[in-house]
Amino acid sequence: MLLEFIATISAGAGAAGIILGLQKLLRLPMPKWAMPAAAGLAMLAFTIWSDYSWLSRAEQGLGDSTVTAMTVEKRQAWRPWTYLFPVTTQFIALDKVGAKVDGAMVKTDMYLLTRRSDSAIVPVVFDCLLSRRADTVGLPEGDLSGATWYDMNENDPILRTACDDLR
């Protein structure tokens, strides 16, 4: 988040510098509001670009070994442009390369990513026949006897991705 703040300030300073350079180069008087307006517009444009490009940049960071199962879009009052086009703030991806299929069971890693927050990787098992999921954190490899199963809707996008795309 600190780097994003620095980049936003840099975009504003760069835009103000362009206006100053044009003023010096063209030797034309510019209105006093031109420099702060250019800086403000550049910072706003960078913020909007950063919000809407986060999902694709995060997916690229995970690489081709994952498939996005679900996204969460939000509208936020302090970002009025999100009322026109909601911004993605969270997504869940499944590891397709490391997935292991055993009959109706699919074992894989589930990536939980949130913008401006910590991310998590949770090893999970999906039971495609009974439409349920178990987190396998702390369980011995291959032993599901102590697993807590969570029922899922058979049309749940995460379950559908695991059972259709990973099998």
DSSP file (Angstrom, degrees, kcal/mol; ACC not computed):
  #  RESIDUE AA STRUCTURE BP1 BP2  ACC     N-H-->O    O-->H-N    N-H-->O    O-->H-N    TCO  KAPPA ALPHA  PHI   PSI    X-CA   Y-CA   Z-CA
    1    1 A M     >        0   0    0      0, 0.0     4,-2.0     0, 0.0     5,-0.1   0.000 360.0 360.0 360.0 -34.8    0.0    0.0    0.0
    2    2 A L  H  >  +     0   0    0      1,-0.2     4,-2.5     2,-0.2     5,-0.2   0.910 360.0  50.6 -63.8 -41.5    2.9    2.3    0.7
    3    3 A L  H  > S+     0   0    0      1,-0.2     4,-2.5     2,-0.2    -1,-0.2   0.876 108.6  52.0 -64.7 -36.4    4.3    1.7   -2.8
    4    4 A E  H  > S+     0   0    0      2,-0.2     4,-2.1     1,-0.2    -1,-0.2   0.891 109.5  49.7 -65.8 -38.8    0.9    2.5   -4.3
    5    5 A F  H  X S+     0   0    0     -4,-2.0     4,-2.3     2,-0.2    -2,-0.2   0.925 111.4  48.4 -63.6 -44.8    0.8    5.8   -2.3
    6    6 A I  H  X S+     0   0    0     -4,-2.5     4,-2.4     1,-0.2    -2,-0.2   0.902 111.3  50.5 -62.6 -41.1    4.3    6.7   -3.6
    7    7 A A  H  X S+     0   0    0     -4,-2.5     4,-2.2     2,-0.2    -1,-0.2   0.880 109.4  51.1 -65.1 -37.8    3.3    5.9   -7.1
    8    8 A T  H  X S+     0   0    0     -4,-2.1     4,-1.9     2,-0.2    -2,-0.2   0.929 111.9  45.9 -64.7 -45.5    0.2    8.1   -6.9
    9    9 A I  H  X S+     0   0    0     -4,-2.3     4,-2.6     1,-0.2    -2,-0.2   0.892 111.8  52.9 -63.4 -39.8    2.2   11.0   -5.6
   10   10 A S  H  X S+     0   0    0     -4,-2.4     4,-2.7     1,-0.2    -1,-0.2   0.887 106.0  52.9 -64.4 -38.8    4.8   10.4   -8.3
   11   11 A A  H  X S+     0   0    0     -4,-2.2     4,-2.2     2,-0.2    -1,-0.2   0.919 111.4  46.7 -62.2 -42.4    2.0   10.5  -11.0
   12   12 A G  H  X S+     0   0    0     -4,-1.9     4,-2.3     2,-0.2    -2,-0.2   0.921 113.5  47.4 -64.5 -44.7    0.8   13.9   -9.6
   13   13 A A  H  X S+     0   0    0     -4,-2.6     4,-2.2     1,-0.2    -2,-0.2   0.887 111.7  51.6 -65.0 -38.1    4.4   15.3   -9.5
   14   14 A G  H  X S+     0   0    0     -4,-2.7     4,-1.9     2,-0.2    -2,-0.2   0.911 110.1  47.9 -64.5 -42.6    5.1   14.0  -13.0
   15   15 A A  H  X S+     0   0    0     -4,-2.2     4,-1.9     2,-0.2    -2,-0.2   0.902 112.2  49.5 -65.3 -40.7    1.9   15.7  -14.4
   16   16 A A  H  X S+     0   0    0     -4,-2.3     4,-2.4     1,-0.2    -1,-0.2   0.888 109.6  52.8 -64.0 -37.8    2.8   18.9  -12.6
   17   17 A G  H  X S+     0   0    0     -4,-2.2     4,-2.7     2,-0.2    -2,-0.2   0.858 106.1  53.0 -65.3 -35.7    6.3   18.7  -14.1
   18   18 A I  H  X S+     0   0    0     -4,-1.9     4,-2.6     2,-0.2    -1,-0.2   0.920 109.8  47.9 -65.3 -42.7    4.9   18.3  -17.6
   19   19 A I  H  X S+     0   0    0     -4,-1.9     4,-2.3     2,-0.2    -2,-0.2   0.926 113.1  48.4 -63.2 -43.8    2.8   21.4  -17.2
   20   20 A L  H  X S+     0   0    0     -4,-2.4     4,-2.2     2,-0.2    -2,-0.2   0.918 112.0  49.6 -62.1 -43.4    5.8   23.3  -15.8
   21   21 A G  H  X S+     0   0    0     -4,-2.7     4,-2.9     1,-0.2     5,-0.2   0.901 110.8  49.2 -63.1 -41.5    8.0   22.0  -18.7
   22   22 A L  H  X S+     0   0    0     -4,-2.6     4,-2.8     2,-0.2     6,-0.3   0.894 110.2  51.6 -63.1 -39.6    5.4   23.1  -21.3
   23   23 A Q  H  X>S+     0   0    0     -4,-2.3     4,-1.1    -5,-0.2     5,-0.6   0.915 115.1  41.4 -63.9 -43.0    5.1   26.5  -19.7
   24   24 A K  H  <5S+     0   0    0     -4,-2.2    -2,-0.2     2,-0.2    -1,-0.2   0.893 118.3  46.6 -71.4 -40.4    8.9   27.0  -19.9
   25   25 A L  H  <5S+     0   0    0     -4,-2.9    -2,-0.2     1,-0.2    -3,-0.2   0.923 121.2  34.9 -69.7 -45.8    9.2   25.5  -23.4
   26   26 A L  H  <5S-     0   0    0     -4,-2.8    -1,-0.2    -5,-0.2    -2,-0.2   0.621  95.1-140.6 -85.3 -13.6    6.4   27.4  -25.0
   27   27 A R  T  <5 +     0   0    0     -4,-1.1    -3,-0.2    -5,-0.3    -4,-0.1   0.858  54.9 137.1  52.7  39.5    7.0   30.5  -22.9
   28   28 A L      < -     0   0    0     -5,-0.6     2,-0.3    -6,-0.3    -1,-0.2  -0.925  60.8-114.0-112.6 139.0    3.3   31.0  -22.6
   29   29 A P        -     0   0    0      0, 0.0     3,-0.0     0, 0.0    -5,-0.0  -0.551  33.8-159.0 -70.5 132.2    1.6   32.0  -19.4
   30   30 A M        -     0   0    0     -2,-0.3     5,-0.1     1,-0.1   -11,-0.0  -0.812  28.2 -92.8-108.2 152.0   -0.6   29.2  -18.1
   31   31 A P    >   -     0   0    0      0, 0.0     3,-1.6     0, 0.0     4,-0.5  -0.276  34.4-118.6 -60.7 150.5   -3.4   29.6  -15.7
   32   32 A K  T 3  S+     0   0    0      1,-0.3     3,-0.3     2,-0.1    -2,-0.0   0.745 112.3  56.8 -64.3 -22.6   -2.5   29.2  -12.0
   33   33 A W  T 3> S+     0   0    0      1,-0.2     4,-2.1     2,-0.1    -1,-0.3   0.577  84.7  84.2 -85.1  -8.8   -4.9   26.2  -11.7
   34   34 A A  H <> S+     0   0    0     -3,-1.6     4,-2.4     1,-0.2     5,-0.2   0.906  89.9  46.8 -64.3 -43.9   -3.3   24.2  -14.6
   35   35 A M  H  > S+     0   0    0     -4,-0.5     4,-2.3    -3,-0.3    -1,-0.2   0.956 116.6  40.8 -68.3 -50.9   -0.5   22.6  -12.5
   36   36 A P  H  > S+     0   0    0      0, 0.0     4,-2.6     0, 0.0    -1,-0.2   0.868 115.6  53.0 -66.3 -32.0   -2.6   21.5   -9.5
   37   37 A A  H  X S+     0   0    0     -4,-2.1     4,-2.7     2,-0.2     5,-0.2   0.925 110.2  47.0 -66.5 -42.9   -5.4   20.4  -11.8
   38   38 A A  H  X S+     0   0    0     -4,-2.4     4,-2.3    -5,-0.2    -1,-0.2   0.906 113.3  49.2 -63.9 -41.2   -3.0   18.3  -13.9
   39   39 A A  H  X S+     0   0    0     -4,-2.3     4,-2.3     2,-0.2    -2,-0.2   0.933 113.1  46.7 -63.8 -45.3   -1.5   16.8  -10.7
   40   40 A G  H  X S+     0   0    0     -4,-2.6     4,-2.4     1,-0.2    -2,-0.2   0.910 112.9  48.6 -63.8 -43.6   -5.0   16.0   -9.3
   41   41 A L  H  X S+     0   0    0     -4,-2.7     4,-2.8     2,-0.2    -1,-0.2   0.896 111.5  50.2 -64.3 -39.7   -6.2   14.4  -12.5
   42   42 A A  H  X S+     0   0    0     -4,-2.3     4,-2.4    -5,-0.2    -2,-0.2   0.911 111.7  47.6 -65.3 -41.9   -3.1   12.3  -12.9
   43   43 A M  H  X S+     0   0    0     -4,-2.3     4,-2.2     2,-0.2    -2,-0.2   0.905 114.1  47.2 -66.5 -40.3   -3.4   11.0   -9.3
   44   44 A L  H  X S+     0   0    0     -4,-2.4     4,-2.4     2,-0.2    -2,-0.2   0.923 112.3  49.7 -65.2 -44.4   -7.1   10.3   -9.8
   45   45 A A  H  X S+     0   0    0     -4,-2.8     4,-2.6     1,-0.2    -2,-0.2   0.904 111.5  48.8 -62.1 -41.9   -6.5    8.5  -13.1
   46   46 A F  H  X S+     0   0    0     -4,-2.4     4,-2.7     2,-0.2    -1,-0.2   0.912 110.6  51.0 -65.0 -41.4   -3.7    6.4  -11.5
   47   47 A T  H  X S+     0   0    0     -4,-2.2     4,-2.2     2,-0.2    -2,-0.2   0.921 112.3  46.1 -61.6 -44.9   -6.0    5.5   -8.6
   48   48 A I  H  X S+     0   0    0     -4,-2.4     4,-2.2     2,-0.2     5,-0.2   0.927 113.6  48.9 -65.1 -44.8   -8.8    4.4  -10.9
   49   49 A W  H  X S+     0   0    0     -4,-2.6     4,-1.9     1,-0.2    -2,-0.2   0.921 111.3  50.4 -59.2 -43.9   -6.4    2.4  -13.1
   50   50 A S  H  X S+     0   0    0     -4,-2.7     4,-0.7     1,-0.2    -1,-0.2   0.885 110.2  50.2 -64.1 -39.8   -4.9    0.7  -10.1
   51   51 A D  H >< S+     0   0    0     -4,-2.2     3,-0.5     1,-0.2     4,-0.4   0.941 116.5  39.3 -62.8 -48.4   -8.3   -0.3   -8.7
   52   52 A Y  H 3< S+     0   0    0     -4,-2.2     4,-0.3     1,-0.2    -1,-0.2   0.696 116.4  49.1 -80.9 -19.2   -9.5   -1.8  -12.0
   53   53 A S  H 3X S+     0   0    0     -4,-1.9     4,-2.2    -5,-0.2    -1,-0.2   0.496  85.2  91.4 -96.3  -3.4   -6.3   -3.5  -13.0
   54   54 A W  H <X S+     0   0    0     -4,-0.7     4,-2.9    -3,-0.5     5,-0.2   0.912  83.4  52.6 -58.8 -44.8   -5.6   -5.1   -9.6
   55   55 A L  H  > S+     0   0    0     -4,-0.4     4,-2.6     1,-0.2    -1,-0.2   0.941 112.1  43.4 -59.5 -49.5   -7.4   -8.4  -10.5
   56   56 A S  H  > S+     0   0    0     -4,-0.3     4,-2.1     1,-0.2    -1,-0.2   0.878 115.1  49.7 -67.0 -35.6   -5.5   -9.0  -13.7
   57   57 A R  H  X S+     0   0    0     -4,-2.2     4,-1.7     2,-0.2    -1,-0.2   0.900 112.4  47.5 -68.3 -39.1   -2.2   -8.1  -12.1
   58   58 A A  H  X S+     0   0    0     -4,-2.9     4,-1.4    -5,-0.2    -2,-0.2   0.899 111.5  50.7 -68.3 -40.2   -2.9  -10.4   -9.1
   59   59 A E  H  X S+     0   0    0     -4,-2.6     4,-1.3    -5,-0.2     3,-0.2   0.902 109.4  50.9 -63.3 -40.5   -3.9  -13.2  -11.5
   60   60 A Q  H  < S+     0   0    0     -4,-2.1    -1,-0.2     1,-0.2    -2,-0.2   0.877 105.5  57.0 -62.9 -36.8   -0.7  -12.7  -13.5
   61   61 A G  H  < S+     0   0    0     -4,-1.7    -1,-0.2     1,-0.2    -2,-0.2   0.829 105.8  49.8 -64.1 -31.8    1.2  -12.9  -10.2
   62   62 A L  H  < S-     0   0    0     -4,-1.4     3,-0.4    -3,-0.2    -1,-0.2   0.768 106.0-148.4 -76.7 -25.5   -0.3  -16.3   -9.5
   63   63 A G    ><  -     0   0    0     -4,-1.3     3,-0.9     1,-0.2    -1,-0.2  -0.283  35.9 -51.9  88.5-174.7    0.7  -17.5  -13.0
   64   64 A D  T 3  S+     0   0    0      1,-0.2    -1,-0.2    -4,-0.1    32,-0.1   0.489 116.9  82.8 -78.9  -4.0   -0.9  -20.0  -15.4
   65   65 A S  T 3  S+     0   0    0     -3,-0.4    31,-2.3    31,-0.1    32,-1.4   0.508  87.3  62.6 -81.6  -1.8   -1.1  -22.7  -12.7
   66   66 A T  E <   -A   95   0A   0     -3,-0.9     2,-0.4    29,-0.3    29,-0.2  -0.829  63.5-152.5-122.0 160.3   -4.3  -21.3  -11.2
   67   67 A V  E     -A   94   0A   0     27,-2.3    27,-2.7    -2,-0.3     2,-0.4  -1.000  26.3-120.5-130.2 132.0   -7.8  -20.8  -12.4
   68   68 A T  E     +A   93   0A   0     -2,-0.4    25,-0.3    25,-0.2     3,-0.1  -0.573  30.0 177.5 -75.0 126.3  -10.0  -18.0  -10.9
   69   69 A A  E     +     0   0A   0     23,-3.0     2,-0.3    -2,-0.4    24,-0.2   0.775  61.9   2.5 -99.0 -33.2  -13.2  -19.5   -9.4
   70   70 A M  E     -A   92   0A   0     22,-1.7    22,-2.7    88,-0.1     2,-0.3  -0.991  54.7-159.9-157.7 144.4  -14.9  -16.5   -7.9
   71   71 A T  E     -A   91   0A   0     -2,-0.3     2,-0.5    20,-0.2    20,-0.2  -0.936  11.7-145.3-124.6 152.8  -14.6  -12.7   -7.7
   72   72 A V  E     -A   90   0A   0     18,-2.7    17,-2.5    -2,-0.3    18,-1.3  -0.977  16.4-166.0-118.9 119.6  -16.2  -10.3   -5.3
   73   73 A E  E     -A   88   0A   0     -2,-0.5     2,-0.3    15,-0.3    15,-0.2  -0.829   7.4-170.7-106.5 144.6  -17.1   -6.8   -6.7
   74   74 A K  E     -A   87   0A   0     13,-2.7    13,-2.2    -2,-0.4     2,-0.4  -0.942  21.1-144.3-134.2 154.6  -18.0   -3.9   -4.5
   75   75 A R        -     0   0    0     -2,-0.3     2,-0.4    11,-0.2     8,-0.1  -0.961  24.5-167.2-111.2 136.2  -19.4   -0.4   -4.8
   76   76 A Q  B >   -G   79   0B   0      3,-0.6     3,-1.5    -2,-0.4     6,-0.4  -0.988  24.6-141.0-133.7 135.0  -17.9    2.1   -2.4
   77   77 A A  T 3  S+     0   0    0     -2,-0.4    -1,-0.1     1,-0.3     6,-0.1   0.837 103.4  56.0 -62.6 -35.7  -19.1    5.6   -1.5
   78   78 A W  T 3  S+     0   0    0      1,-0.3    -1,-0.3     2,-0.1     3,-0.1   0.541 110.0  49.4 -78.0  -4.1  -15.5    7.1   -1.3
   79   79 A R  B X  S-G   76   0B   0     -3,-1.5     3,-2.3     1,-0.1    -3,-0.6  -0.737  71.3-179.5-127.6  82.3  -15.0    5.9   -4.9
   80   80 A P  G >  S+     0   0    0      0, 0.0     3,-1.7     0, 0.0     4,-0.4   0.751  74.5  68.8 -60.6 -25.0  -18.0    7.1   -6.7
   81   81 A W  G >> S+     0   0    0      1,-0.3     4,-1.9     2,-0.2     3,-0.8   0.720  85.7  71.4 -65.7 -18.9  -16.9    5.6  -10.1
   82   82 A T  G <4 S+     0   0    0     -3,-2.3    -1,-0.3    -6,-0.4    -5,-0.1   0.646  84.9  66.8 -73.7 -12.1  -17.5    2.2   -8.6
   83   83 A Y  G <4 S+     0   0    0     -3,-1.7    -1,-0.2    -4,-0.3    -2,-0.2   0.792 107.3  40.1 -75.0 -27.0  -21.3    2.8   -8.7
   84   84 A L  T <4 S+     0   0    0     -3,-0.8    -2,-0.2    -4,-0.4    -1,-0.1   0.903 137.6  12.4 -80.6 -46.9  -21.0    2.8  -12.5
   85   85 A F  S  < S-     0   0    0     -4,-1.9    -1,-0.3     0, 0.0    -2,-0.1  -0.914  85.4-133.7-133.8 103.8  -18.6   -0.1  -12.7
   86   86 A P        -     0   0    0      0, 0.0     2,-0.4     0, 0.0   -11,-0.2  -0.202  21.3-128.9 -57.4 149.1  -18.1   -2.1   -9.5
   87   87 A V  E     -A   74   0A   0    -13,-2.2   -13,-2.7    -5,-0.1     2,-0.5  -0.818  15.4-118.8-104.1 140.1  -14.4   -2.8   -8.6
   88   88 A T  E     +A   73   0A   0     -2,-0.4   -15,-0.3   -15,-0.2   -33,-0.1  -0.660  36.8 166.7 -78.8 124.4  -13.1   -6.3   -7.8
   89   89 A T  E     +     0   0A   0    -17,-2.5    26,-2.9    -2,-0.5     2,-0.3   0.560  62.4  22.6-113.3 -15.5  -11.8   -6.4   -4.2
   90   90 A Q  E     +AB  72 114A   0    -18,-1.3   -18,-2.7    24,-0.2     2,-0.3  -0.988  58.6 177.2-147.8 153.7  -11.4  -10.1   -3.6
   91   91 A F  E     -AB  71 113A   0     22,-2.3    22,-2.6    -2,-0.3     2,-0.4  -0.987  19.3-141.4-155.5 158.7  -11.1  -13.3   -5.6
   92   92 A I  E     -AB  70 112A   0    -22,-2.7   -23,-3.0    -2,-0.3   -22,-1.7  -0.977  21.1-176.4-120.5 130.1  -10.6  -17.0   -5.0
   93   93 A A  E     -AB  68 111A   0     18,-2.2    18,-3.4    -2,-0.4     2,-0.4  -0.926  13.9-143.6-125.5 151.7   -8.4  -19.1   -7.3
   94   94 A L  E     -AB  67 110A   0    -27,-2.7   -27,-2.3    -2,-0.3     2,-0.8  -0.914  22.5-117.0-116.4 142.6   -7.7  -22.8   -7.4
   95   95 A D  E     +A   66   0A   0     14,-2.3   -29,-0.3    -2,-0.4    14,-0.2  -0.671  31.7 178.3 -78.5 110.9   -4.4  -24.5   -8.2
   96   96 A K  S    S+     0   0    0    -31,-2.3     3,-0.2    -2,-0.8   -30,-0.2   0.764  75.7  53.3 -87.5 -25.3   -5.0  -26.5  -11.3
   97   97 A V  S    S+     0   0    0    -32,-1.4    -1,-0.1     1,-0.2   -31,-0.1   0.902 114.0  40.4 -75.8 -40.9   -1.5  -27.9  -11.8
   98   98 A G  S    S+     0   0    0    -33,-0.3    -1,-0.2    11,-0.1    -2,-0.2   0.386  87.4 124.8 -88.8   4.8   -1.2  -29.3   -8.2
   99   99 A A        -     0   0    0     -3,-0.2     2,-0.5    -4,-0.1     9,-0.2  -0.404  46.0-156.7 -68.5 138.3   -4.7  -30.6   -8.2
  100  100 A K  E     -C  107   0A   0      7,-2.9     7,-3.1    -2,-0.1     2,-0.5  -0.976   3.5-156.7-118.2 126.6   -5.1  -34.3   -7.4
  101  101 A V  E     +C  106   0A   0     -2,-0.5     2,-0.3     5,-0.2     5,-0.2  -0.884  16.2 172.6-106.9 129.2   -8.2  -36.2   -8.5
  102  102 A D  E >   -C  105   0A   0      3,-2.9     3,-1.9    -2,-0.5     2,-0.4  -0.789  64.8 -65.8-135.3  90.8   -9.4  -39.3   -6.8
  103  103 A G  T 3  S-     0   0    0     -2,-0.3    -1,-0.1     1,-0.3    25,-0.0  -0.536 120.8  -9.3  67.4-119.5  -12.8  -40.4   -8.1
  104  104 A A  T 3  S+     0   0    0     -2,-0.4    24,-3.0    -3,-0.1     2,-0.4   0.449 120.8  93.2 -88.6  -1.4  -15.3  -37.8   -7.0
  105  105 A M  E <   -CD 102 127A   0     -3,-1.9    -3,-2.9    22,-0.2     2,-0.5  -0.763  52.9-169.7 -99.1 137.9  -12.7  -36.0   -4.8
  106  106 A V  E     -CD 101 126A   0     20,-2.4    20,-3.0    -2,-0.4     2,-0.5  -0.984   4.3-165.7-126.2 119.5  -10.5  -33.1   -5.9
  107  107 A K  E     +CD 100 125A   0     -7,-3.1    -7,-2.9    -2,-0.5     2,-0.3  -0.910  29.1 132.0-106.5 128.5   -7.6  -32.0   -3.6
  108  108 A T  E     - D   0 124A   0     16,-2.3    16,-3.0    -2,-0.5     2,-0.4  -0.932  55.4 -88.8-157.9 176.9   -6.1  -28.7   -4.4
  109  109 A D  E     - D   0 123A   0     -2,-0.3   -14,-2.3    14,-0.2     2,-0.5  -0.852  32.4-150.1 -98.3 137.0   -4.9  -25.4   -2.9
  110  110 A M  E     -BD  94 122A   0     12,-3.0    12,-2.9    -2,-0.4     2,-0.6  -0.939   7.4-151.3-109.0 123.0   -7.4  -22.5   -2.7
  111  111 A Y  E     -BD  93 121A   0    -18,-3.4   -18,-2.2    -2,-0.5     2,-0.7  -0.838   6.7-165.3 -96.7 122.5   -5.9  -19.0   -2.9
  112  112 A L  E     -BD  92 120A   0      8,-3.1     8,-2.1    -2,-0.6     2,-0.4  -0.925  14.3-179.2-109.2 108.8   -7.9  -16.3   -1.1
  113  113 A L  E     -B   91   0A   0    -22,-2.6   -22,-2.3    -2,-0.7     2,-0.4  -0.920   8.7-179.0-117.3 135.0   -6.7  -12.9   -2.2
  114  114 A T  E >   -B   90   0A   0     -2,-0.4     3,-1.3     3,-0.3   -24,-0.2  -0.993  33.3-111.0-130.9 136.0   -8.0   -9.5   -1.0
  115  115 A R  T 3  S+     0   0    0    -26,-2.9     3,-0.1    -2,-0.4   -26,-0.0  -0.461 101.0   3.3 -66.5 134.2   -6.9   -6.1   -2.2
  116  116 A R  T 3  S+     0   0    0      1,-0.2     2,-0.3    -2,-0.2    -1,-0.3   0.805 120.6  82.6  59.7  34.9   -4.9   -4.2    0.5
  117  117 A S  S <  S-     0   0    0     -3,-1.3    -3,-0.3     0, 0.0    -1,-0.2  -0.951  88.4 -73.7-153.7 170.5   -5.1   -7.1    2.9
  118  118 A D        -     0   0    0     -2,-0.3     2,-0.2    -3,-0.1    -4,-0.1  -0.350  43.4-141.2 -69.3 151.2   -3.3  -10.4    3.6
  119  119 A S        -     0   0    0     -6,-0.1     2,-0.3    -2,-0.0    -6,-0.2  -0.672  12.8-154.6-107.0 165.3   -3.8  -13.4    1.4
  120  120 A A  E     -D  112   0A   0     -8,-2.1    -8,-3.1    -2,-0.2     2,-0.5  -0.989  12.6-150.6-142.4 150.5   -4.1  -17.0    2.3
  121  121 A I  E     -D  111   0A   0     -2,-0.3   -10,-0.2   -10,-0.2   -12,-0.0  -0.989  20.5-173.9-119.7 120.7   -3.5  -20.4    0.8
  122  122 A V  E     -D  110   0A   0    -12,-2.9   -12,-3.0    -2,-0.5     2,-0.4  -0.962  21.0-136.5-119.8 120.5   -5.8  -23.1    2.1
  123  123 A P  E     +D  109   0A   0      0, 0.0    13,-2.9     0, 0.0    14,-0.3  -0.624  37.7 175.5 -73.0 130.3   -5.4  -26.8    1.2
  124  124 A V  E     -DE 108 135A   0    -16,-3.0   -16,-2.3    -2,-0.4     2,-0.4  -0.898  29.5-146.0-135.4 161.1   -8.9  -28.1    0.5
  125  125 A V  E     -DE 107 134A   0      9,-2.4     9,-2.4    -2,-0.3     2,-0.5  -1.000  14.9-156.3-126.8 130.5  -10.7  -31.2   -0.7
  126  126 A F  E     -DE 106 133A   0    -20,-3.0   -20,-2.4    -2,-0.4     2,-0.8  -0.908   6.4-152.9-106.3 132.2  -13.9  -31.0   -2.8
  127  127 A D  E  >> -DE 105 132A   0      5,-2.9     5,-1.5    -2,-0.5     4,-0.9  -0.884  12.3-174.3-101.6 101.3  -16.4  -33.9   -2.8
  128  128 A C  T  45S+     0   0    0    -24,-3.0    -1,-0.2    -2,-0.8   -23,-0.1   0.762  79.3  54.6 -71.1 -25.1  -18.0  -33.4   -6.2
  129  129 A L  T  45S+     0   0    0    -25,-0.3    -1,-0.2     1,-0.2   -24,-0.1   0.902 119.6  29.7 -74.7 -42.0  -20.6  -36.2   -5.6
  130  130 A L  T  45S-     0   0    0    -26,-0.1    22,-0.2     2,-0.1    -2,-0.2   0.353 105.0-122.8-100.8   4.5  -21.9  -34.8   -2.3
  131  131 A S  T  <5 +     0   0    0     -4,-0.9    21,-2.8     1,-0.2     2,-0.3   0.964  66.6 123.2  52.0  64.0  -21.3  -31.1   -3.1
  132  132 A R  E   < -EF 127 151A   0     -5,-1.5    -5,-2.9    19,-0.3     2,-0.3  -0.955  46.4-146.9-148.3 166.5  -19.1  -30.4   -0.1
  133  133 A R  E     -EF 126 150A   0     17,-2.3    17,-3.3    -2,-0.3     2,-0.4  -0.980   4.8-164.8-137.3 145.1  -15.7  -29.0    0.9
  134  134 A A  E     -EF 125 149A   0     -9,-2.4    -9,-2.4    -2,-0.3     2,-0.4  -0.999  18.3-136.6-131.3 132.8  -13.2  -29.8    3.7
  135  135 A D  E     -E  124   0A   0     13,-0.6    13,-0.4    -2,-0.4   -11,-0.3  -0.746  13.7-162.3 -82.4 132.0  -10.2  -27.6    4.7
  136  136 A T    >   +     0   0    0    -13,-2.9     3,-1.7    -2,-0.4     2,-0.3   0.104  35.7 141.7-106.8  22.4   -7.3  -29.9    5.3
  137  137 A V  T 3  S+     0   0    0    -14,-0.3    -2,-0.1     1,-0.3   -15,-0.0  -0.480  79.1   6.2 -64.6 126.4   -5.1  -27.6    7.3
  138  138 A G  T 3  S+     0   0    0      1,-0.3    -1,-0.3    -2,-0.3    -2,-0.1   0.440 101.0 122.8  81.5  -0.1   -3.4  -29.5   10.0
  139  139 A L  S <  S-     0   0    0     -3,-1.7    -1,-0.3     1,-0.1     3,-0.1  -0.706  70.8-102.3 -92.8 146.3   -4.6  -32.9    8.8
  140  140 A P    >   -     0   0    0      0, 0.0     3,-2.0     0, 0.0    -1,-0.1  -0.337  54.5 -82.6 -61.6 148.1   -2.2  -35.7    8.0
  141  141 A E  T 3  S+     0   0    0      1,-0.3     3,-0.1     3,-0.0     0, 0.0  -0.300 112.8   1.4 -56.2 124.5   -1.7  -36.2    4.2
  142  142 A G  T 3  S+     0   0    0      1,-0.2     2,-0.8    -3,-0.1    -1,-0.3   0.356 100.8 116.2  81.3  -6.2   -4.5  -38.3    2.8
  143  143 A D    <   +     0   0    0     -3,-2.0     3,-0.3     1,-0.1    -1,-0.2  -0.854  26.8 163.5-101.9 108.7   -6.4  -38.7    6.1
  144  144 A L    >   +     0   0    0     -2,-0.8     3,-1.2     1,-0.2    -1,-0.1   0.252  46.8 103.6-103.9  10.7   -9.9  -37.0    5.9
  145  145 A S  T 3  S+     0   0    0      1,-0.3    -1,-0.2     3,-0.0    -2,-0.0   0.826  87.7  39.8 -65.4 -30.7  -11.3  -38.8    9.0
  146  146 A G  T 3  S+     0   0    0     -3,-0.3    -1,-0.3     2,-0.1     2,-0.1   0.307  91.2 122.4 -98.7   9.5  -10.9  -35.7   11.2
  147  147 A A    <   -     0   0    0     -3,-1.2     2,-0.6     1,-0.1   -11,-0.1  -0.422  59.3-134.7 -75.8 144.7  -12.0  -33.2    8.5
  148  148 A T        -     0   0    0    -13,-0.4   -13,-0.6    -2,-0.1     2,-0.4  -0.893  23.8-147.4 -96.6 122.0  -14.9  -30.9    9.0
  149  149 A W  E     -F  134   0A   0     -2,-0.6     2,-0.5   -15,-0.2   -15,-0.2  -0.723   6.9-157.0 -95.7 139.0  -17.1  -30.9    5.9
  150  150 A Y  E     -F  133   0A   0    -17,-3.3   -17,-2.3    -2,-0.4     2,-0.1  -0.963  18.6-128.3-115.5 122.8  -19.0  -27.8    4.7
  151  151 A D  E     -F  132   0A   0     -2,-0.5     2,-0.3   -19,-0.2   -19,-0.3  -0.438  27.8-165.5 -68.7 142.3  -22.0  -28.3    2.5
  152  152 A M        -     0   0    0    -21,-2.8     2,-0.2   -22,-0.2    -1,-0.0  -0.936  28.2-102.2-128.1 150.7  -22.0  -26.3   -0.7
  153  153 A N    >   -     0   0    0     -2,-0.3     3,-2.2     1,-0.1     6,-0.2  -0.508  33.5-125.4 -66.0 138.4  -24.6  -25.4   -3.2
  154  154 A E  T 3  S+     0   0    0      1,-0.3    -1,-0.1    -2,-0.2   -23,-0.1   0.696 111.7  51.0 -64.7 -15.3  -24.1  -27.6   -6.3
  155  155 A N  T 3  S+     0   0    0    -24,-0.1    -1,-0.3     4,-0.1    -2,-0.1   0.287  77.3 134.3-100.5   8.9  -24.0  -24.5   -8.4
  156  156 A D    <>  -     0   0    0     -3,-2.2     4,-2.9     1,-0.2     5,-0.2  -0.373  59.0-134.5 -58.3 130.4  -21.4  -22.8   -6.2
  157  157 A P  H  > S+     0   0    0      0, 0.0     4,-2.0     0, 0.0    -1,-0.2   0.815 103.7  51.3 -62.2 -29.7  -18.8  -21.3   -8.6
  158  158 A I  H  > S+     0   0    0      2,-0.2     4,-2.4     1,-0.2     5,-0.2   0.935 113.2  44.2 -72.2 -44.9  -15.9  -22.6   -6.5
  159  159 A L  H  > S+     0   0    0      2,-0.2     4,-2.9     1,-0.2     5,-0.3   0.912 113.9  50.7 -63.5 -42.6  -17.3  -26.1   -6.4
  160  160 A R  H  X>S+     0   0    0     -4,-2.9     4,-2.6     2,-0.2     5,-0.7   0.900 110.4  49.6 -63.7 -40.4  -18.1  -26.0  -10.1
  161  161 A T  I  X>S+     0   0    0     -4,-2.0     4,-1.5    -5,-0.2     5,-1.1   0.937 114.5  44.5 -63.8 -45.6  -14.6  -24.8  -10.9
  162  162 A A  I  <5S+     0   0    0     -4,-2.4     4,-0.4     3,-0.2    -2,-0.2   0.917 121.2  38.2 -64.3 -43.4  -13.0  -27.6   -8.9
  163  163 A C  I  <5S+     0   0    0     -4,-2.9    -2,-0.2    -5,-0.2    -1,-0.2   0.787 128.8  29.1 -83.3 -27.6  -15.3  -30.3  -10.2
  164  164 A D  I  <5S+     0   0    0     -4,-2.6    -3,-0.2    -5,-0.3    -2,-0.2   0.860 128.0  33.1 -98.8 -44.6  -15.5  -29.2  -13.8
  165  165 A D  I  <<S+     0   0    0     -4,-1.5    -3,-0.2    -5,-0.7    -2,-0.1   0.778 121.6  43.8 -87.9 -27.5  -12.3  -27.4  -14.6
  166  166 A L      <       0   0    0     -5,-1.1    -1,-0.2    -4,-0.4    -3,-0.1   0.642 360.0 360.0 -94.7 -14.8   -9.8  -29.4  -12.4
  167  167 A R              0   0    0     -5,-0.2    -1,-0.2   -61,-0.1    -2,-0.1   0.451 360.0 360.0 -90.0 360.0  -11.0  -32.9  -13.2
